[in-house]
Amino acid sequence: MSERIIKSSISVFESFNSIRNSKSLAHDNPHLIQPDEARFIFDSVAALLRYIKAVDGQSFED
């Protein structure tokens, strides 16, 4: 199941740059995403990164 989730997450990461560039304070954007959606995006990406770090922690610096 984890492999399936990770494979489907590739499109999430690809879309993340579009959100960061067009819907956040990273650039001068008139239309921002709502705080609840921003939290959901952050939590989802962070959860995937925590899992990858747990599985392959030796590749990350402490």
N, CA, C and O atoms as a GROMACS GRO file, in nm:
protein
  248
    1MET      N    1   0.083  -0.120   0.000
    1MET     CA    2   0.000   0.000   0.000
    1MET      C    3   0.087   0.126   0.000
    1MET      O    4   0.056   0.223  -0.068
    2SER      N    5   0.196   0.123   0.076
    2SER     CA    6   0.284   0.240   0.082
    2SER      C    7   0.340   0.273  -0.055
    2SER      O    8   0.348   0.390  -0.093
    3GLU      N    9   0.378   0.171  -0.130
    3GLU     CA   10   0.432   0.194  -0.264
    3GLU      C   11   0.328   0.261  -0.353
    3GLU      O   12   0.361   0.351  -0.430
    4ARG      N   13   0.206   0.218  -0.343
    4ARG     CA   14   0.098   0.277  -0.423
    4ARG      C   15   0.076   0.425  -0.388
    4ARG      O   16   0.059   0.509  -0.476
    5ILE      N   17   0.078   0.456  -0.257
    5ILE     CA   18   0.060   0.594  -0.212
    5ILE      C   19   0.174   0.681  -0.262
    5ILE      O   20   0.152   0.793  -0.309
    6ILE      N   21   0.297   0.630  -0.252
    6ILE     CA   22   0.412   0.707  -0.298
    6ILE      C   23   0.404   0.733  -0.448
    6ILE      O   24   0.431   0.844  -0.493
    7LYS      N   25   0.369   0.632  -0.525
    7LYS     CA   26   0.357   0.650  -0.670
    7LYS      C   27   0.251   0.754  -0.705
    7LYS      O   28   0.270   0.834  -0.796
    8SER      N   29   0.140   0.751  -0.634
    8SER     CA   30   0.035   0.850  -0.663
    8SER      C   31   0.074   0.989  -0.614
    8SER      O   32   0.018   1.088  -0.661
    9SER      N   33   0.168   0.997  -0.522
    9SER     CA   34   0.212   1.126  -0.469
    9SER      C   35   0.302   1.202  -0.564
    9SER      O   36   0.324   1.322  -0.546
   10ILE      N   37   0.354   1.135  -0.665
   10ILE     CA   38   0.440   1.203  -0.762
   10ILE      C   39   0.366   1.320  -0.826
   10ILE      O   40   0.424   1.428  -0.841
   11SER      N   41   0.242   1.300  -0.862
   11SER     CA   42   0.165   1.410  -0.924
   11SER      C   43   0.140   1.522  -0.823
   11SER      O   44   0.130   1.638  -0.862
   12VAL      N   45   0.130   1.488  -0.695
   12VAL     CA   46   0.113   1.592  -0.592
   12VAL      C   47   0.236   1.681  -0.588
   12VAL      O   48   0.224   1.804  -0.585
   13PHE      N   49   0.354   1.619  -0.588
   13PHE     CA   50   0.477   1.698  -0.586
   13PHE      C   51   0.492   1.782  -0.713
   13PHE      O   52   0.541   1.894  -0.707
   14GLU      N   53   0.451   1.727  -0.826
   14GLU     CA   54   0.459   1.804  -0.951
   14GLU      C   55   0.367   1.926  -0.945
   14GLU      O   56   0.402   2.033  -0.995
   15SER      N   57   0.251   1.912  -0.885
   15SER     CA   58   0.156   2.022  -0.874
   15SER      C   59   0.196   2.122  -0.766
   15SER      O   60   0.152   2.237  -0.768
   16PHE      N   61   0.277   2.079  -0.672
   16PHE     CA   62   0.315   2.165  -0.560
   16PHE      C   63   0.383   2.292  -0.607
   16PHE      O   64   0.357   2.399  -0.552
   17ASN      N   65   0.468   2.286  -0.708
   17ASN     CA   66   0.536   2.405  -0.758
   17ASN      C   67   0.437   2.506  -0.814
   17ASN      O   68   0.454   2.626  -0.796
   18SER      N   69   0.335   2.458  -0.880
   18SER     CA   70   0.233   2.548  -0.934
   18SER      C   71   0.161   2.622  -0.821
   18SER      O   72   0.138   2.742  -0.830
   19ILE      N   73   0.127   2.551  -0.715
   19ILE     CA   74   0.061   2.614  -0.600
   19ILE      C   75   0.156   2.715  -0.537
   19ILE      O   76   0.116   2.827  -0.506
   20ARG      N   77   0.281   2.675  -0.516
   20ARG     CA   78   0.379   2.764  -0.452
   20ARG      C   79   0.400   2.889  -0.536
   20ARG      O   80   0.410   2.999  -0.481
   21ASN      N   81   0.406   2.875  -0.666
   21ASN     CA   82   0.433   2.989  -0.753
   21ASN      C   83   0.310   3.076  -0.779
   21ASN      O   84   0.324   3.197  -0.795
   22SER      N   85   0.192   3.016  -0.782
   22SER     CA   86   0.073   3.092  -0.824
   22SER      C   87  -0.028   3.121  -0.715
   22SER      O   88  -0.116   3.205  -0.734
   23LYS      N   89  -0.018   3.055  -0.602
   23LYS     CA   90  -0.122   3.068  -0.500
   23LYS      C   91  -0.067   3.092  -0.360
   23LYS      O   92  -0.139   3.073  -0.262
   24SER      N   93   0.058   3.134  -0.348
   24SER     CA   94   0.116   3.154  -0.215
   24SER      C   95   0.187   3.288  -0.206
   24SER      O   96   0.194   3.363  -0.304
   25LEU      N   97   0.238   3.316  -0.089
   25LEU     CA   98   0.311   3.440  -0.068
   25LEU      C   99   0.456   3.431  -0.117
   25LEU      O  100   0.533   3.526  -0.102
   26ALA      N  101   0.494   3.316  -0.176
   26ALA     CA  102   0.630   3.302  -0.229
   26ALA      C  103   0.655   3.403  -0.342
   26ALA      O  104   0.769   3.441  -0.368
   27HIS      N  105   0.547   3.444  -0.408
   27HIS     CA  106   0.554   3.544  -0.515
   27HIS      C  107   0.438   3.641  -0.496
   27HIS      O  108   0.348   3.616  -0.415
   28ASP      N  109   0.438   3.749  -0.570
   28ASP     CA  110   0.331   3.848  -0.561
   28ASP      C  111   0.208   3.794  -0.634
   28ASP      O  112   0.193   3.815  -0.754
   29ASN      N  113   0.121   3.726  -0.561
   29ASN     CA  114   0.003   3.664  -0.620
   29ASN      C  115  -0.124   3.725  -0.564
   29ASN      O  116  -0.138   3.740  -0.442
   30PRO      N  117  -0.217   3.762  -0.651
   30PRO     CA  118  -0.342   3.822  -0.603
   30PRO      C  119  -0.438   3.718  -0.543
   30PRO      O  120  -0.522   3.753  -0.460
   31HIS      N  121  -0.426   3.592  -0.582
   31HIS     CA  122  -0.519   3.488  -0.537
   31HIS      C  123  -0.441   3.384  -0.456
   31HIS      O  124  -0.361   3.308  -0.511
   32LEU      N  125  -0.466   3.381  -0.327
   32LEU     CA  126  -0.399   3.287  -0.238
   32LEU      C  127  -0.493   3.173  -0.202
   32LEU      O  128  -0.615   3.189  -0.202
   33ILE      N  129  -0.434   3.056  -0.171
   33ILE     CA  130  -0.518   2.947  -0.124
   33ILE      C  131  -0.561   2.977   0.020
   33ILE      O  132  -0.496   3.052   0.091
   34GLN      N  133  -0.670   2.917   0.059
   34GLN     CA  134  -0.723   2.938   0.193
   34GLN      C  135  -0.636   2.868   0.296
   34GLN      O  136  -0.573   2.767   0.265
   35PRO      N  137  -0.630   2.920   0.418
   35PRO     CA  138  -0.545   2.860   0.522
   35PRO      C  139  -0.571   2.711   0.546
   35PRO      O  140  -0.476   2.635   0.567
   36ASP      N  141  -0.697   2.669   0.544
   36ASP     CA  142  -0.727   2.527   0.567
   36ASP      C  143  -0.669   2.439   0.457
   36ASP      O  144  -0.616   2.331   0.483
   37GLU      N  145  -0.680   2.486   0.333
   37GLU     CA  146  -0.623   2.409   0.221
   37GLU      C  147  -0.471   2.409   0.228
   37GLU      O  148  -0.408   2.308   0.200
   38ALA      N  149  -0.413   2.522   0.264
   38ALA     CA  150  -0.267   2.531   0.276
   38ALA      C  151  -0.218   2.434   0.383
   38ALA      O  152  -0.117   2.367   0.363
   39ARG      N  153  -0.288   2.425   0.496
   39ARG     CA  154  -0.249   2.332   0.603
   39ARG      C  155  -0.259   2.187   0.555
   39ARG      O  156  -0.172   2.105   0.584
   40PHE      N  157  -0.366   2.156   0.482
   40PHE     CA  158  -0.384   2.020   0.430
   40PHE      C  159  -0.270   1.983   0.334
   40PHE      O  160  -0.216   1.873   0.343
   41ILE      N  161  -0.234   2.074   0.245
   41ILE     CA  162  -0.125   2.049   0.151
   41ILE      C  163   0.005   2.027   0.228
   41ILE      O  164   0.078   1.932   0.202
   42PHE      N  165   0.033   2.116   0.322
   42PHE     CA  166   0.156   2.104   0.401
   42PHE      C  167   0.160   1.973   0.478
   42PHE      O  168   0.261   1.903   0.475
   43ASP      N  169   0.052   1.939   0.546
   43ASP     CA  170   0.049   1.816   0.625
   43ASP      C  171   0.067   1.692   0.537
   43ASP      O  172   0.134   1.597   0.577
   44SER      N  173   0.007   1.693   0.419
   44SER     CA  174   0.017   1.578   0.328
   44SER      C  175   0.160   1.559   0.279
   44SER      O  176   0.212   1.447   0.280
   45VAL      N  177   0.223   1.666   0.237
   45VAL     CA  178   0.361   1.659   0.189
   45VAL      C  179   0.454   1.622   0.304
   45VAL      O  180   0.544   1.539   0.287
   46ALA      N  181   0.433   1.681   0.421
   46ALA     CA  182   0.518   1.652   0.536
   46ALA      C  183   0.505   1.506   0.579
   46ALA      O  184   0.605   1.444   0.616
   47ALA      N  185   0.386   1.450   0.575
   47ALA     CA  186   0.366   1.310   0.613
   47ALA      C  187   0.441   1.217   0.519
   47ALA      O  188   0.503   1.120   0.563
   48LEU      N  189   0.436   1.246   0.391
   48LEU     CA  190   0.509   1.163   0.295
   48LEU      C  191   0.660   1.173   0.318
   48LEU      O  192   0.730   1.072   0.314
   49LEU      N  193   0.708   1.293   0.342
   49LEU     CA  194   0.852   1.310   0.367
   49LEU      C  195   0.895   1.243   0.498
   49LEU      O  196   1.005   1.188   0.504
   50ARG      N  197   0.811   1.246   0.601
   50ARG     CA  198   0.843   1.177   0.726
   50ARG      C  199   0.853   1.026   0.703
   50ARG      O  200   0.942   0.961   0.757
   51TYR      N  201   0.763   0.972   0.624
   51TYR     CA  202   0.765   0.829   0.594
   51TYR      C  203   0.892   0.792   0.518
   51TYR      O  204   0.959   0.695   0.553
   52ILE      N  205   0.925   0.869   0.416
   52ILE     CA  206   1.045   0.841   0.338
   52ILE      C  207   1.169   0.848   0.427
   52ILE      O  208   1.259   0.765   0.418
   53LYS      N  209   1.172   0.948   0.513
   53LYS     CA  210   1.286   0.961   0.605
   53LYS      C  211   1.294   0.842   0.699
   53LYS      O  212   1.404   0.794   0.727
   54ALA      N  213   1.182   0.795   0.749
   54ALA     CA  214   1.181   0.680   0.840
   54ALA      C  215   1.230   0.553   0.770
   54ALA      O  216   1.301   0.472   0.830
   55VAL      N  217   1.191   0.536   0.645
   55VAL     CA  218   1.230   0.417   0.570
   55VAL      C  219   1.375   0.425   0.526
   55VAL      O  220   1.447   0.325   0.529
   56ASP      N  221   1.418   0.541   0.486
   56ASP     CA  222   1.553   0.558   0.431
   56ASP      C  223   1.627   0.668   0.506
   56ASP      O  224   1.687   0.755   0.444
   57GLY      N  225   1.623   0.665   0.637
   57GLY     CA  226   1.678   0.770   0.721
   57GLY      C  227   1.827   0.792   0.706
   57GLY      O  228   1.875   0.902   0.733
   58GLN      N  229   1.901   0.692   0.664
   58GLN     CA  230   2.045   0.708   0.652
   58GLN      C  231   2.085   0.804   0.540
   58GLN      O  232   2.196   0.856   0.539
   59SER      N  233   1.994   0.828   0.448
   59SER     CA  234   2.024   0.920   0.338
   59SER      C  235   2.003   1.066   0.378
   59SER      O  236   2.040   1.157   0.303
   60PHE      N  237   1.944   1.090   0.495
   60PHE     CA  238   1.919   1.226   0.542
   60PHE      C  239   2.018   1.260   0.651
   60PHE      O  240   2.061   1.174   0.728
   61GLU      N  241   2.053   1.386   0.656
   61GLU     CA  242   2.141   1.432   0.764
   61GLU      C  243   2.059   1.454   0.889
   61GLU      O  244   1.941   1.489   0.882
   62ASP      N  245   2.120   1.434   1.004
   62ASP     CA  246   2.049   1.455   1.132
   62ASP      C  247   2.030   1.600   1.160
   62ASP      O  248   1.973   1.636   1.263
   0.00000   0.00000   0.00000
